[in-house]
Amino acid sequence: MSDTEHSRFGPSKMQSTIACPGARAMESTCRNSTSKYAAEGTAAHQLLEWAIDDGKFYAAAYKGRIIRIVEGKGVHTKRFEFTVDEDMIDNVQIVLDKVLKRVDEYKLLGAVKVTIFSETRFDFSHIVGVPGQFGTADIVVIAEFADGTARMAVEDLKYGQGVRVFAKDNPQLKTYGLAAFDFYTMVYDIKLIDVAIHQPRLNHYDEDTLTAAELQSFAPVIHAAVQKAQQQLEQFEINRDAKKLDLVPGEKQCKFCNAKAKCPAFVGAALKKVVDDFDDLDEIKGDVIKKRVADKVEALDDGTISLEELAAINEAADMIDDLLKAVRGRIEAELLQSANDPEVQAVLRHKIVQGKKGNRAWKVLSAAEDLMKSMRLKQDQMYNMKLISPAQAETLLKNNQRRWSKLADLITQPPGQPSVAPISDKRPALVIKPVSEDFVDLDDTDNNDMV
């Protein structure tokens, strides 16, 4: 599911909007940005939409298709290109198969008609009391029964490989479910709503079922949360004083917040935790770390983190990173050494779990090859043919410069992405066009040209 930058209180933000009323105000100081991983997720969602909309539910039909993602404007433009490969096909197919299984389950329950919608945009402005709020649901399945009632499923694909997400009491899913229910209840008498999370790259799937009454009881919760967040945003736009915001740091609400580096509550809580949790740092020769962190905590004011404060905090970052890596390494070693003993788990509050499965492979390649031939599969169905890369071509032709030079003219290489480096770095600083040059002067723009 995806929300655009214009939907400030979109479903994906609902967790932090409820938990931290000042979060949206803090994020208003940040520029929207997209990472390669987020863009890859967008590409996977595109493949999912294609496979559903063509009615075949077969991701491999789009093998080799190029998906281009463009985000941002001007100097902040980021372009990504993804090829629909075996890995993306396998993971998206897992979701498609689950959706088809859902359809079969609804039919077994007696559904006389089942309809599947992909990438459906819902406006829920009236639910939260703020105009322009919407979100796009990945998959909605509606089953109609002979008695005139209906059952609905709202399904969410999360393509990342971060943490597992669960469906029960999930504010994002409940917001989507509420928006979909509000829209479709005009046509269907929906009694039950299934909400589901698909995380194929983590081998994780989770779902929950709510009655219509249970789902509707969530409406006042998000209305109150959004109203409070909107009030904080409006006040902040006037006074720009972060000291007056209700900022509540916490693991869930801060994890994906864009304003972490500007938020005094998050930075202060993170640094204080280092000091408070490691009272014995002096004993492990960490007195320099402890003093440095303590100095940074003391230097913080209650406003938005300034550039000077940001630089000062960053001075301790490398040492803190090293400490955390060492701590995590020791935790892993202690768990392994204890054979994952439950008592050690309880003390460390961590455990060793099974990681992501490896890529599937044929047990005996020749046996699989012979079997597919016996099935009379065509060569272009059985085998992949992919052109070698420029690097491989250069290696192949390194002793024939005349031939290599002809190929070299066909090579393109995008410039490196801008990155932050210490002032001592020998590379020259980039000359960057001011952000203001990316915007149109509204006084010179006819209103009819504005969308």
The 8 nearest C-alpha neighbors of each residue, nearest first, counted from 0:
[[1, 136, 137, 135, 155, 156, 2, 134],
 [0, 2, 135, 134, 3, 136, 11, 137],
 [1, 3, 134, 9, 135, 6, 4, 11],
 [2, 4, 5, 6, 1, 134, 9, 7],
 [3, 5, 6, 7, 2, 31, 9, 8],
 [6, 4, 3, 7, 131, 132, 2, 133],
 [7, 5, 132, 9, 4, 8, 3, 133],
 [6, 8, 9, 5, 4, 132, 23, 12],
 [7, 9, 6, 12, 132, 13, 10, 225],
 [8, 10, 6, 12, 11, 7, 134, 2],
 [9, 11, 171, 13, 12, 174, 134, 175],
 [12, 10, 171, 9, 13, 2, 14, 1],
 [13, 11, 10, 9, 14, 15, 8, 16],
 [12, 14, 16, 10, 15, 11, 171, 170],
 [15, 13, 170, 17, 16, 12, 252, 18],
 [14, 16, 252, 18, 17, 19, 13, 12],
 [17, 15, 13, 19, 20, 14, 18, 12],
 [18, 16, 224, 15, 14, 19, 13, 20],
 [17, 19, 15, 16, 14, 252, 20, 247],
 [18, 20, 247, 15, 16, 22, 246, 21],
 [21, 19, 228, 16, 22, 245, 227, 17],
 [22, 20, 245, 246, 244, 24, 19, 23],
 [23, 21, 25, 24, 19, 20, 26, 16],
 [22, 24, 26, 25, 21, 27, 232, 228],
 [25, 23, 232, 27, 21, 22, 26, 235],
 [24, 26, 22, 27, 23, 28, 258, 21],
 [25, 27, 23, 258, 28, 29, 24, 257],
 [26, 28, 24, 25, 29, 23, 30, 232],
 [29, 27, 26, 25, 30, 24, 258, 261],
 [30, 28, 26, 27, 31, 258, 257, 25],
 [29, 31, 32, 28, 27, 26, 257, 75],
 [32, 30, 29, 33, 4, 71, 257, 26],
 [31, 33, 30, 34, 71, 70, 75, 77],
 [34, 32, 37, 38, 70, 35, 31, 77],
 [35, 33, 37, 36, 38, 32, 39, 77],
 [34, 36, 38, 37, 39, 33, 79, 40],
 [35, 37, 39, 34, 38, 40, 159, 33],
 [36, 38, 40, 34, 39, 35, 33, 41],
 [37, 39, 41, 35, 40, 36, 34, 42],
 [40, 38, 36, 42, 41, 37, 35, 43],
 [39, 41, 43, 37, 158, 38, 42, 44],
 [40, 42, 38, 44, 39, 43, 45, 37],
 [41, 43, 45, 39, 40, 44, 66, 38],
 [44, 42, 40, 46, 45, 41, 47, 39],
 [45, 43, 47, 41, 42, 46, 48, 40],
 [44, 46, 42, 48, 43, 47, 41, 49],
 [47, 45, 43, 49, 48, 44, 50, 42],
 [46, 48, 44, 50, 45, 49, 91, 43],
 [47, 49, 45, 51, 46, 50, 117, 52],
 [50, 48, 46, 52, 51, 47, 53, 45],
 [49, 51, 56, 47, 48, 58, 53, 57],
 [52, 50, 48, 54, 56, 49, 53, 47],
 [51, 53, 49, 54, 50, 48, 117, 55],
 [52, 54, 51, 55, 50, 49, 56, 48],
 [55, 53, 51, 52, 56, 50, 57, 49],
 [54, 56, 57, 53, 50, 51, 52, 58],
 [57, 55, 50, 51, 54, 95, 58, 53],
 [56, 58, 55, 59, 50, 60, 92, 95],
 [57, 59, 60, 88, 50, 92, 61, 56],
 [60, 58, 62, 61, 57, 88, 85, 92],
 [59, 61, 58, 62, 57, 50, 55, 63],
 [62, 60, 59, 64, 58, 63, 83, 46],
 [61, 63, 59, 83, 64, 60, 84, 88],
 [62, 64, 83, 82, 84, 61, 65, 59],
 [65, 63, 83, 61, 62, 82, 66, 84],
 [66, 64, 82, 81, 63, 83, 67, 80],
 [67, 65, 81, 80, 42, 82, 64, 68],
 [68, 66, 80, 79, 81, 65, 69, 78],
 [67, 69, 79, 78, 80, 38, 70, 66],
 [70, 68, 78, 77, 79, 67, 71, 76],
 [71, 69, 77, 76, 78, 68, 33, 72],
 [70, 72, 76, 75, 77, 69, 73, 32],
 [73, 71, 76, 75, 74, 70, 437, 77],
 [74, 72, 75, 76, 437, 71, 434, 436],
 [73, 75, 76, 72, 432, 431, 434, 437],
 [76, 74, 73, 72, 71, 77, 32, 70],
 [77, 75, 71, 72, 73, 74, 70, 78],
 [76, 78, 70, 69, 71, 75, 79, 33],
 [79, 77, 69, 68, 70, 76, 80, 67],
 [78, 80, 68, 67, 69, 77, 81, 38],
 [79, 81, 67, 66, 68, 65, 78, 82],
 [82, 80, 66, 65, 67, 83, 79, 42],
 [81, 83, 65, 63, 84, 64, 66, 80],
 [82, 84, 63, 62, 64, 87, 65, 81],
 [85, 83, 87, 86, 82, 62, 88, 63],
 [84, 86, 88, 87, 89, 83, 62, 59],
 [85, 87, 89, 88, 84, 90, 358, 83],
 [88, 86, 90, 84, 89, 85, 91, 83],
 [87, 89, 85, 91, 58, 86, 90, 59],
 [90, 88, 92, 86, 87, 91, 85, 93],
 [89, 91, 87, 93, 199, 92, 88, 86],
 [90, 92, 94, 88, 93, 89, 87, 47],
 [93, 91, 95, 89, 94, 90, 58, 88],
 [92, 94, 96, 90, 91, 95, 97, 89],
 [95, 93, 97, 91, 92, 96, 98, 197],
 [96, 94, 92, 98, 97, 93, 56, 99],
 [95, 97, 99, 93, 98, 94, 92, 100],
 [98, 96, 100, 94, 95, 99, 101, 93],
 [99, 97, 101, 95, 100, 96, 94, 102],
 [100, 98, 102, 96, 101, 97, 95, 103],
 [99, 101, 97, 103, 98, 102, 96, 104],
 [100, 102, 98, 104, 99, 103, 97, 105],
 [101, 103, 99, 105, 100, 104, 106, 98],
 [104, 102, 100, 106, 101, 105, 107, 99],
 [105, 103, 107, 101, 106, 102, 100, 108],
 [104, 106, 108, 102, 107, 103, 110, 101],
 [107, 105, 110, 109, 103, 108, 104, 102],
 [106, 108, 104, 109, 105, 103, 110, 102],
 [107, 109, 105, 106, 110, 104, 103, 144],
 [108, 110, 106, 107, 111, 144, 105, 145],
 [111, 109, 144, 106, 143, 112, 105, 142],
 [110, 112, 144, 143, 109, 145, 106, 113],
 [111, 113, 143, 110, 142, 114, 144, 106],
 [112, 114, 142, 141, 143, 102, 110, 115],
 [115, 113, 141, 140, 142, 112, 116, 139],
 [116, 114, 140, 139, 141, 117, 113, 138],
 [115, 117, 139, 138, 140, 119, 114, 118],
 [118, 116, 138, 137, 119, 48, 139, 115],
 [119, 117, 137, 136, 135, 138, 120, 48],
 [120, 118, 136, 135, 117, 121, 116, 137],
 [119, 121, 135, 134, 136, 118, 122, 133],
 [122, 120, 133, 134, 178, 135, 123, 119],
 [121, 123, 133, 124, 132, 134, 120, 178],
 [122, 124, 126, 125, 133, 178, 132, 121],
 [125, 123, 132, 130, 129, 126, 127, 128],
 [126, 124, 128, 123, 127, 129, 130, 122],
 [125, 127, 123, 124, 128, 222, 218, 178],
 [128, 126, 222, 124, 125, 129, 225, 221],
 [127, 129, 125, 124, 126, 222, 130, 226],
 [128, 130, 124, 127, 132, 131, 125, 226],
 [131, 129, 124, 132, 128, 125, 127, 123],
 [130, 132, 124, 6, 133, 129, 5, 122],
 [133, 131, 124, 6, 130, 123, 122, 9],
 [134, 132, 122, 121, 123, 6, 9, 131],
 [133, 135, 2, 121, 120, 9, 1, 10],
 [134, 136, 120, 119, 1, 0, 118, 121],
 [137, 135, 0, 119, 118, 138, 120, 134],
 [136, 138, 118, 0, 117, 155, 154, 135],
 [139, 137, 117, 154, 136, 116, 153, 118],
 [138, 140, 153, 116, 152, 115, 154, 117],
 [139, 141, 115, 152, 151, 114, 116, 138],
 [142, 140, 151, 114, 113, 150, 152, 143],
 [141, 143, 113, 150, 149, 110, 112, 151],
 [142, 144, 149, 112, 110, 111, 148, 113],
 [145, 143, 110, 111, 146, 148, 147, 149],
 [144, 146, 147, 111, 143, 110, 148, 109],
 [147, 145, 144, 148, 143, 149, 110, 111],
 [148, 146, 145, 144, 149, 143, 188, 187],
 [149, 147, 188, 144, 146, 189, 143, 190],
 [150, 148, 189, 143, 142, 188, 144, 187],
 [149, 151, 191, 142, 189, 141, 190, 192],
 [150, 152, 141, 192, 140, 193, 142, 191],
 [153, 151, 193, 140, 139, 192, 194, 154],
 [152, 154, 139, 194, 138, 176, 193, 195],
 [153, 155, 195, 138, 194, 196, 139, 152],
 [154, 156, 196, 137, 0, 197, 195, 157],
 [157, 155, 197, 158, 196, 198, 0, 154],
 [158, 156, 198, 159, 197, 155, 196, 40],
 [159, 157, 40, 198, 156, 200, 160, 199],
 [160, 158, 161, 157, 40, 200, 36, 198],
 [159, 161, 201, 200, 162, 158, 198, 163],
 [160, 162, 159, 163, 201, 158, 164, 200],
 [163, 161, 164, 160, 201, 159, 198, 165],
 [162, 164, 165, 161, 203, 201, 198, 160],
 [165, 163, 162, 166, 196, 205, 198, 169],
 [166, 164, 205, 167, 163, 196, 169, 206],
 [165, 167, 206, 169, 207, 205, 195, 196],
 [166, 168, 169, 207, 165, 206, 208, 194],
 [169, 167, 170, 166, 173, 165, 172, 207],
 [168, 170, 166, 167, 172, 171, 173, 165],
 [171, 169, 173, 14, 172, 13, 174, 168],
 [172, 170, 10, 174, 11, 173, 169, 13],
 [173, 171, 175, 174, 169, 170, 176, 194],
 [172, 174, 176, 170, 175, 171, 177, 169],
 [173, 175, 177, 171, 176, 172, 10, 170],
 [176, 174, 178, 172, 177, 173, 179, 171],
 [175, 177, 173, 179, 174, 178, 180, 172],
 [176, 178, 180, 174, 175, 179, 173, 181],
 [177, 179, 175, 181, 180, 176, 123, 121],
 [180, 178, 182, 176, 181, 177, 183, 175],
 [181, 179, 177, 183, 182, 178, 184, 176],
 [180, 182, 178, 179, 184, 183, 177, 185],
 [183, 181, 179, 180, 184, 185, 178, 121],
 [184, 182, 185, 180, 186, 181, 187, 179],
 [183, 185, 187, 186, 180, 181, 182, 188],
 [184, 186, 183, 187, 182, 181, 188, 180],
 [187, 185, 184, 183, 188, 182, 189, 149],
 [186, 188, 184, 189, 183, 185, 149, 148],
 [187, 189, 148, 149, 184, 190, 147, 186],
 [190, 188, 149, 150, 187, 191, 148, 184],
 [189, 191, 211, 150, 210, 149, 188, 148],
 [192, 190, 210, 150, 211, 209, 189, 151],
 [191, 193, 151, 209, 152, 208, 150, 210],
 [192, 194, 152, 208, 207, 151, 153, 209],
 [195, 193, 153, 207, 206, 152, 154, 208],
 [194, 196, 206, 154, 205, 166, 155, 153],
 [195, 197, 155, 205, 204, 166, 154, 156],
 [198, 196, 156, 204, 199, 155, 157, 203],
 [197, 199, 203, 157, 201, 200, 158, 204],
 [200, 198, 202, 201, 90, 203, 197, 93],
 [201, 199, 202, 198, 160, 90, 158, 159],
 [200, 202, 203, 199, 198, 355, 160, 163],
 [203, 201, 199, 200, 198, 355, 204, 356],
 [204, 202, 198, 201, 199, 197, 205, 163],
 [205, 203, 197, 196, 198, 202, 206, 199],
 [204, 206, 196, 195, 165, 166, 203, 197],
 [207, 205, 195, 166, 194, 196, 193, 208],
 [206, 208, 194, 167, 166, 193, 195, 209],
 [207, 209, 193, 192, 194, 191, 210, 206],
 [210, 208, 192, 213, 191, 214, 193, 211],
 [209, 211, 191, 213, 212, 190, 192, 214],
 [210, 212, 214, 190, 213, 191, 215, 209],
 [211, 213, 215, 210, 214, 216, 209, 190],
 [214, 212, 210, 216, 211, 215, 209, 217],
 [213, 215, 211, 216, 212, 217, 209, 177],
 [216, 214, 212, 217, 218, 213, 211, 177],
 [215, 217, 213, 214, 218, 212, 219, 220],
 [216, 218, 220, 215, 214, 219, 221, 213],
 [217, 219, 220, 215, 216, 221, 222, 126],
 [220, 218, 222, 221, 217, 223, 216, 127],
 [221, 219, 217, 218, 223, 222, 224, 216],
 [220, 222, 224, 223, 218, 219, 225, 127],
 [221, 223, 127, 219, 225, 220, 224, 226],
 [222, 224, 226, 220, 221, 225, 219, 227],
 [225, 223, 221, 17, 227, 226, 222, 228],
 [226, 224, 228, 222, 227, 223, 229, 221],
 [225, 227, 229, 223, 228, 224, 222, 230],
 [228, 226, 230, 224, 229, 225, 223, 20],
 [227, 229, 20, 225, 231, 230, 226, 21],
 [228, 230, 232, 226, 231, 227, 225, 233],
 [231, 229, 227, 233, 232, 228, 226, 234],
 [232, 230, 228, 234, 229, 233, 235, 21],
 [231, 233, 24, 229, 235, 230, 234, 228],
 [232, 234, 230, 236, 235, 231, 229, 237],
 [235, 233, 231, 237, 236, 232, 230, 238],
 [234, 236, 239, 232, 238, 237, 233, 231],
 [237, 235, 233, 234, 239, 238, 232, 24],
 [236, 238, 235, 234, 239, 233, 240, 232],
 [237, 239, 235, 240, 236, 234, 241, 233],
 [240, 238, 235, 236, 237, 241, 234, 303],
 [239, 241, 238, 242, 243, 235, 302, 244],
 [240, 242, 302, 244, 243, 303, 239, 301],
 [243, 241, 301, 302, 240, 244, 303, 245],
 [242, 244, 241, 240, 245, 235, 231, 234],
 [245, 243, 21, 241, 242, 246, 231, 240],
 [244, 246, 21, 20, 247, 243, 19, 231],
 [247, 245, 21, 19, 244, 264, 248, 20],
 [246, 248, 19, 245, 249, 264, 18, 20],
 [249, 247, 265, 264, 253, 246, 252, 250],
 [248, 250, 252, 253, 251, 247, 265, 254],
 [249, 251, 253, 252, 254, 248, 255, 265],
 [252, 250, 254, 253, 249, 15, 14, 255],
 [253, 251, 15, 249, 254, 250, 14, 18],
 [252, 254, 256, 250, 251, 255, 249, 248],
 [255, 253, 251, 256, 252, 250, 249, 259],
 [254, 256, 253, 257, 252, 251, 259, 15],
 [255, 257, 253, 258, 254, 259, 252, 26],
 [258, 256, 259, 26, 255, 29, 260, 31],
 [257, 259, 26, 261, 256, 260, 25, 262],
 [260, 258, 262, 261, 257, 256, 265, 253],
 [259, 261, 258, 262, 266, 304, 309, 257],
 [262, 260, 304, 258, 303, 259, 263, 25],
 [261, 263, 259, 264, 265, 303, 260, 258],
 [264, 262, 266, 265, 267, 303, 304, 301],
 [263, 265, 267, 262, 266, 268, 248, 246],
 [266, 264, 268, 248, 262, 267, 263, 269],
 [267, 265, 269, 263, 268, 264, 270, 262],
 [266, 268, 264, 270, 265, 269, 263, 271],
 [269, 267, 265, 271, 266, 270, 264, 272],
 [270, 268, 266, 272, 267, 271, 265, 273],
 [271, 269, 273, 267, 272, 268, 266, 292],
 [270, 272, 274, 268, 273, 269, 275, 267],
 [273, 271, 275, 269, 270, 274, 276, 268],
 [272, 274, 270, 271, 276, 275, 277, 269],
 [275, 273, 271, 272, 277, 276, 289, 278],
 [276, 274, 272, 277, 273, 271, 278, 270],
 [277, 275, 273, 272, 274, 278, 271, 279],
 [278, 276, 279, 280, 274, 275, 273, 272],
 [277, 279, 280, 276, 275, 274, 281, 289],
 [278, 280, 282, 277, 281, 283, 285, 276],
 [279, 281, 285, 283, 282, 277, 278, 286],
 [282, 280, 286, 284, 285, 279, 283, 289],
 [281, 283, 279, 280, 284, 285, 286, 278],
 [284, 282, 280, 285, 281, 279, 286, 277],
 [285, 283, 281, 282, 286, 280, 287, 288],
 [284, 286, 280, 281, 288, 283, 287, 289],
 [287, 285, 281, 289, 288, 284, 280, 290],
 [288, 286, 290, 285, 289, 291, 284, 281],
 [289, 287, 291, 285, 286, 290, 292, 318],
 [288, 290, 286, 292, 287, 291, 293, 274],
 [291, 289, 293, 287, 292, 288, 286, 294],
 [290, 292, 294, 288, 293, 289, 287, 295],
 [291, 293, 295, 289, 294, 290, 288, 270],
 [292, 294, 290, 296, 295, 291, 289, 297],
 [295, 293, 291, 297, 292, 296, 290, 298],
 [294, 296, 298, 292, 297, 293, 312, 291],
 [297, 295, 293, 298, 299, 294, 267, 292],
 [296, 298, 294, 295, 299, 293, 300, 292],
 [299, 297, 295, 296, 294, 300, 308, 293],
 [300, 298, 296, 297, 295, 301, 308, 267],
 [299, 301, 302, 298, 263, 304, 303, 297],
 [300, 302, 242, 263, 299, 241, 303, 264],
 [303, 301, 241, 242, 300, 304, 240, 263],
 [302, 304, 261, 241, 262, 263, 305, 301],
 [305, 303, 261, 263, 308, 302, 262, 309],
 [306, 304, 308, 307, 309, 303, 261, 302],
 [305, 307, 309, 308, 310, 304, 311, 261],
 [308, 306, 310, 309, 305, 311, 304, 312],
 [307, 309, 311, 305, 310, 306, 312, 304],
 [308, 310, 306, 312, 307, 311, 305, 313],
 [311, 309, 313, 307, 308, 312, 306, 314],
 [310, 312, 308, 314, 313, 309, 307, 295],
 [313, 311, 309, 314, 310, 315, 295, 308],
 [312, 314, 316, 310, 315, 311, 309, 317],
 [313, 315, 311, 312, 316, 310, 317, 318],
 [314, 316, 313, 318, 317, 312, 319, 291],
 [315, 317, 313, 319, 318, 314, 320, 312],
 [318, 316, 320, 319, 315, 321, 314, 313],
 [317, 319, 321, 320, 316, 315, 322, 288],
 [318, 320, 322, 316, 321, 317, 323, 315],
 [321, 319, 317, 323, 318, 322, 316, 324],
 [322, 320, 318, 324, 319, 323, 325, 317],
 [321, 323, 319, 325, 320, 324, 326, 318],
 [324, 322, 326, 320, 325, 321, 327, 319],
 [325, 323, 321, 327, 326, 322, 328, 320],
 [324, 326, 328, 322, 323, 327, 321, 329],
 [325, 327, 323, 329, 328, 324, 322, 330],
 [328, 326, 330, 324, 329, 325, 323, 331],
 [329, 327, 325, 331, 326, 330, 324, 332],
 [328, 330, 332, 326, 331, 327, 333, 325],
 [331, 329, 327, 333, 332, 328, 326, 334],
 [330, 332, 334, 328, 329, 333, 335, 327],
 [333, 331, 329, 335, 330, 334, 336, 328],
 [334, 332, 336, 330, 335, 331, 329, 337],
 [335, 333, 339, 337, 331, 332, 336, 338],
 [336, 334, 338, 332, 337, 333, 339, 331],
 [335, 337, 333, 338, 334, 332, 339, 331],
 [336, 338, 334, 339, 340, 335, 333, 343],
 [339, 337, 335, 340, 336, 334, 333, 341],
 [340, 338, 334, 337, 335, 341, 351, 350],
 [339, 341, 343, 337, 338, 342, 344, 334],
 [342, 340, 344, 343, 345, 339, 350, 346],
 [343, 341, 345, 344, 340, 346, 339, 347],
 [344, 342, 346, 340, 345, 341, 347, 334],
 [345, 343, 341, 347, 349, 342, 350, 348],
 [344, 346, 348, 342, 343, 347, 341, 349],
 [345, 347, 343, 344, 348, 342, 349, 341],
 [346, 348, 344, 349, 345, 343, 330, 350],
 [349, 347, 345, 344, 346, 350, 343, 330],
 [348, 350, 344, 347, 351, 345, 330, 346],
 [349, 351, 344, 352, 339, 334, 348, 347],
 [350, 352, 339, 334, 353, 349, 331, 335],
 [353, 351, 354, 350, 339, 349, 355, 334],
 [352, 354, 355, 351, 356, 350, 201, 202],
 [355, 353, 352, 356, 201, 351, 357, 202],
 [354, 356, 201, 357, 202, 353, 200, 160],
 [355, 357, 354, 358, 202, 201, 353, 359],
 [356, 358, 359, 355, 360, 354, 200, 202],
 [357, 359, 360, 356, 86, 355, 89, 85],
 [358, 360, 357, 361, 356, 362, 89, 86],
 [361, 359, 362, 358, 364, 363, 357, 367],
 [360, 362, 364, 363, 367, 359, 366, 365],
 [363, 361, 364, 360, 367, 366, 365, 359],
 [364, 362, 366, 361, 365, 367, 368, 360],
 [363, 365, 367, 361, 366, 368, 362, 360],
 [364, 366, 368, 367, 363, 369, 370, 361],
 [367, 365, 369, 368, 363, 364, 370, 362],
 [366, 368, 370, 364, 365, 369, 371, 363],
 [369, 367, 365, 371, 366, 370, 364, 372],
 [370, 368, 372, 366, 371, 367, 365, 373],
 [371, 369, 373, 367, 372, 368, 366, 374],
 [370, 372, 374, 373, 368, 369, 376, 367],
 [373, 371, 375, 369, 374, 370, 376, 368],
 [374, 372, 370, 375, 371, 369, 376, 368],
 [373, 375, 371, 372, 376, 370, 369, 377],
 [376, 374, 372, 373, 377, 371, 370, 378],
 [377, 375, 374, 372, 371, 380, 381, 378],
 [376, 378, 380, 379, 375, 381, 372, 382],
 [377, 379, 381, 380, 382, 376, 372, 383],
 [380, 378, 382, 377, 381, 383, 384, 376],
 [381, 379, 377, 378, 382, 376, 383, 371],
 [382, 380, 378, 379, 377, 376, 383, 371],
 [381, 383, 379, 378, 380, 384, 377, 368],
 [384, 382, 385, 379, 381, 380, 378, 63],
 [383, 385, 382, 386, 379, 387, 381, 378],
 [386, 384, 387, 383, 388, 63, 382, 84],
 [385, 387, 388, 384, 389, 392, 391, 383],
 [386, 388, 391, 385, 392, 389, 390, 384],
 [387, 389, 391, 390, 392, 386, 393, 385],
 [390, 388, 392, 391, 393, 387, 410, 407],
 [391, 389, 393, 388, 392, 394, 387, 395],
 [392, 390, 388, 394, 393, 389, 387, 395],
 [391, 393, 389, 395, 394, 390, 396, 388],
 [394, 392, 390, 396, 395, 391, 397, 389],
 [395, 393, 391, 397, 392, 396, 390, 398],
 [394, 396, 392, 393, 397, 391, 398, 390],
 [397, 395, 393, 399, 398, 394, 403, 392],
 [396, 398, 394, 393, 399, 395, 400, 403],
 [399, 397, 396, 400, 395, 394, 403, 401],
 [400, 398, 396, 401, 397, 402, 403, 404],
 [399, 401, 403, 402, 404, 398, 397, 396],
 [402, 400, 404, 399, 403, 405, 398, 396],
 [403, 401, 405, 400, 404, 399, 406, 396],
 [402, 404, 400, 406, 405, 401, 396, 407],
 [405, 403, 407, 401, 406, 402, 400, 408],
 [406, 404, 403, 402, 407, 408, 401, 409],
 [405, 407, 403, 408, 404, 409, 402, 410],
 [406, 408, 404, 409, 410, 405, 403, 389],
 [407, 409, 406, 410, 405, 404, 411, 403],
 [410, 408, 407, 406, 411, 405, 389, 404],
 [411, 409, 407, 408, 412, 389, 406, 388],
 [410, 412, 413, 409, 408, 407, 389, 414],
 [411, 413, 414, 410, 415, 389, 409, 407],
 [412, 414, 415, 411, 416, 78, 410, 79],
 [415, 413, 412, 416, 417, 411, 78, 77],
 [414, 416, 417, 413, 418, 412, 77, 429],
 [415, 417, 418, 414, 77, 413, 419, 75],
 [418, 416, 415, 419, 429, 414, 75, 420],
 [419, 417, 416, 420, 415, 429, 428, 421],
 [418, 420, 417, 421, 422, 428, 424, 416],
 [421, 419, 424, 422, 418, 423, 426, 428],
 [422, 420, 423, 424, 419, 425, 426, 418],
 [421, 423, 424, 420, 425, 428, 419, 426],
 [422, 424, 421, 425, 420, 426, 427, 428],
 [425, 423, 422, 421, 426, 420, 427, 428],
 [426, 424, 423, 427, 422, 428, 421, 420],
 [425, 427, 424, 428, 423, 420, 429, 422],
 [428, 426, 425, 429, 424, 430, 422, 423],
 [427, 429, 426, 430, 422, 431, 425, 424],
 [430, 428, 431, 427, 417, 426, 432, 418],
 [429, 431, 428, 432, 427, 433, 74, 417],
 [432, 430, 429, 433, 74, 434, 428, 417],
 [431, 433, 434, 430, 74, 436, 435, 437],
 [434, 432, 435, 436, 431, 437, 74, 430],
 [433, 435, 436, 437, 432, 438, 74, 73],
 [436, 434, 437, 433, 438, 432, 439, 440],
 [435, 437, 434, 438, 433, 432, 439, 73],
 [438, 436, 435, 434, 73, 439, 72, 433],
 [437, 439, 436, 435, 440, 434, 441, 73],
 [438, 440, 441, 437, 444, 436, 443, 435],
 [441, 439, 442, 443, 438, 444, 436, 435],
 [440, 442, 444, 443, 439, 445, 446, 438],
 [441, 443, 440, 444, 445, 439, 446, 438],
 [442, 444, 441, 440, 445, 439, 446, 448],
 [445, 443, 441, 442, 446, 440, 448, 439],
 [444, 446, 447, 448, 443, 449, 441, 442],
 [445, 447, 448, 449, 444, 441, 450, 442],
 [446, 448, 445, 449, 450, 444, 441, 443],
 [449, 447, 446, 445, 450, 444, 441, 443],
 [450, 448, 446, 447, 445, 444, 441, 439],
 [449, 448, 447, 446, 445, 444, 5, 441]]
